[in-house]
Amino acid sequence: MSTENPVVLDLGSESIKAGYASQVPSEHEPRIVTPSLVTVSARGVRTDPSAQQQHHRVIDNGSIANWDRLEAMLHYLFYEQLGWVLGEEGSVLVVEPLFVGKSEREQLVQLLFERFNVMGVFVQDAAVLSQFAAGHLSGCTVDIGHGKIDIATVSEGTTHAPGAARLSFAGEQLTQLLGQLLLRQQQQQQLPLQQLNSLKVQCCRAAPSAGAYKQLLSQQQGGSSSNPA
């Protein structure tokens, strides 16, 4: 397998995305998008998110939660989903979140070389790659994830690390807020987080501006007040 067509690997807390770096930039979705979950049983670690056993996260707030789970997930992605063949592995471009420590980066690279026999590894932070994907070398990147929001400026392809910041409020907290709002309005048992997350993805939208949000809110309040109790 040629190094000219490496695998791009984006390890997220909610989902893990992977695909071949071809036709870049591209408007197509990543080839593989799978939940960042595995199941652990007596038979070992499984990557079937539909299994009935308790699910365990592979990535938590941008950090690797468990290396055995990550190895099982990578084996599933590389060989079962992307079509790698033992002995003919390719190269990997790893999308790295901000604030990842040197020891974790080194352990990940070691895992890729020793367990998966990759031909090469290149690690680049998500802020720079987001700018590249938009066709820019400089700009401000706001990376809204499942459990965190990373904000960083990029100048000529280099992230200004001292000025980067992380917020602990992100998608998971919005899901919990949605559950609280539904519980307050309907006075019923709260839905599981997975169902709330699906409801959020399907029904919730971000207003384009503060004025549009206030207008939408006033319309909803006016409609609810006109309905009989």
C-alpha angles and dihedrals in degrees: 000000000000124000087221090079106044127176116254111216122194112183110200132173094236101031140003117225126199138166145133119288097238131133093014125213094040136166092213123109118249113279093239126034113169133164114265090239137110134179123231121210140149088279091058136254117340128192097208105120091191094061117117096232122099113284123234127198121241094197125032120191092335096312128103107256098193129006096207090054090048092051091052091049093049092049089053092049099044102041106023102035107025097036102240116167123216109261093018101072121152137212128290133216108201119206103216124199119229120270095030110152125239093243093055091048092050092048091051093050090048090051092051094050100040102037101030102028093224119186094227144346130212120184121200129170119251095240093064094042091051089056091047090051089055092048096253137118096197135038146092116292121205109189110193110192139165099279105009147028118223120198122189141153120232123204120190092336097314125107117229095228098184090058096047119112137190128211119201093213115089144120097324092053090049089053090052090048090052089053091051092050093049091047091050093051101039102030093217137124112295117254121241115268093249092056091045090051091052090049091050093051094048101041112021123086135181116241113237092230143003090256092053090050093052091048092050091047093051091049092052093047091048092050094049093048091054093056118089115251 
